[in-house]
Amino acid sequence: MAIDIDDLTYEQLINLNHKIVERLKFMDSMHTHNEMMQFNPGDKVTFEPRNREKQTGTLVKFNKKTVTVLTDDGQSWNVAPHLLSKINKNKNKKINKQKSKTKKSNRGKVVSLHGRQ
């Protein structure tokens, strides 16, 4: 699709430029939004800041262009969503299954608090 801009006036070129910039910003925000929707608040995530070691934390908030991650050591980071990786939930599922089995096995038993039965 060829657009002939040679015959446009200065004012028309400025208006066209504004429309192009507005459209590009909209497309960027839609792309960022789609990246953010891969995550949910509460997700455990990792990211690797430049010249630093890998950080692990919990996604706590969606911002306009970034998400806020609270790291395991208590730091708060605003991170672009394309830099995040979800931590695999399958590791936690095994632990949760073991915990739920323990809870179920203790159900219905009478426990003496005073050493008498």
C-alpha positions in Angstrom: 0.0 0.0 0.0 1.7 3.1 -1.2 0.8 6.5 0.2 1.8 9.6 -1.7 2.8 12.3 0.8 4.6 14.5 -1.7 1.6 16.7 -2.3 0.6 17.2 1.4 1.0 20.5 3.0 3.1 21.1 6.1 0.0 21.1 8.3 -1.3 17.9 6.7 2.1 16.2 7.3 2.0 17.3 11.0 -1.5 15.9 11.4 -0.6 12.7 9.7 2.5 12.4 11.9 0.3 12.8 15.0 -2.1 10.1 13.8 0.8 7.8 13.1 2.4 8.4 16.5 -1.0 7.9 18.2 -1.6 4.6 16.3 1.9 3.3 17.2 1.4 4.1 20.9 -2.0 2.3 20.8 -0.4 -0.7 19.2 2.4 -0.8 21.8 -0.1 -0.5 24.6 -2.2 -3.4 23.2 1.0 -5.5 22.8 2.0 -4.8 26.4 -1.5 -5.5 27.6 -1.5 -8.9 25.9 1.8 -9.7 27.5 0.5 -8.7 30.9 -2.6 -11.0 30.5 -0.2 -14.0 30.6 0.1 -13.3 34.4 -2.1 -12.9 37.4 -1.5 -11.0 40.6 0.0 -13.6 43.1 1.9 -15.4 40.4 5.5 -16.4 41.4 7.8 -15.0 38.7 11.5 -14.6 37.9 13.4 -11.9 35.9 17.0 -11.1 35.4 18.0 -7.4 35.7 20.9 -6.2 33.7 24.2 -6.8 35.5 22.5 -8.4 38.5 21.6 -11.9 39.5 18.2 -13.5 38.8 15.4 -12.2 41.0 12.4 -14.2 42.2 9.2 -12.8 43.6 5.4 -12.4 43.5 3.6 -10.2 40.9 1.5 -7.8 43.0 0.2 -5.1 40.7 -0.4 -4.2 37.0 0.8 -0.8 36.0 0.3 1.0 32.7 3.4 -0.4 30.9 4.9 -2.6 33.6 4.0 -4.9 36.5 5.2 -4.6 40.1 7.0 -7.5 41.5 7.8 -7.9 45.2 10.9 -10.0 45.4 11.6 -12.7 48.0 14.1 -10.3 49.7 11.5 -7.6 50.0 12.4 -5.3 47.1 9.8 -3.8 44.8 10.5 -3.8 41.1 8.6 -2.4 38.1 9.3 -4.8 35.3 8.2 -5.0 31.7 6.1 -8.1 31.3 8.1 -9.5 28.4 11.1 -9.9 30.9 9.1 -12.1 33.3 9.0 -15.9 33.5 6.4 -17.7 35.5 7.7 -20.2 38.0 6.5 -23.7 37.2 3.5 -24.5 39.5 4.0 -28.2 39.1 6.8 -28.1 41.7 4.3 -26.6 44.2 1.5 -29.0 43.3 3.5 -32.0 44.8 4.0 -30.1 48.0 0.3 -29.0 48.1 -0.8 -32.6 47.5 1.3 -33.9 50.3 -0.1 -31.2 52.6 -3.6 -32.0 51.7 -3.1 -35.7 52.3 -1.7 -35.0 55.8 -4.7 -32.7 56.6 -7.2 -35.4 55.4 -5.5 -38.2 57.4 -5.9 -36.1 60.6 -9.6 -35.4 60.0 -12.1 -37.0 62.4 -9.6 -38.1 65.0 -10.1 -37.1 68.6 -7.0 -35.6 70.1 -6.6 -35.4 73.9 -5.3 -32.1 75.1 -4.8 -33.2 78.7 -3.1 -36.6 78.2 -6.4 -38.5 79.0 -8.5 -40.4 76.5 
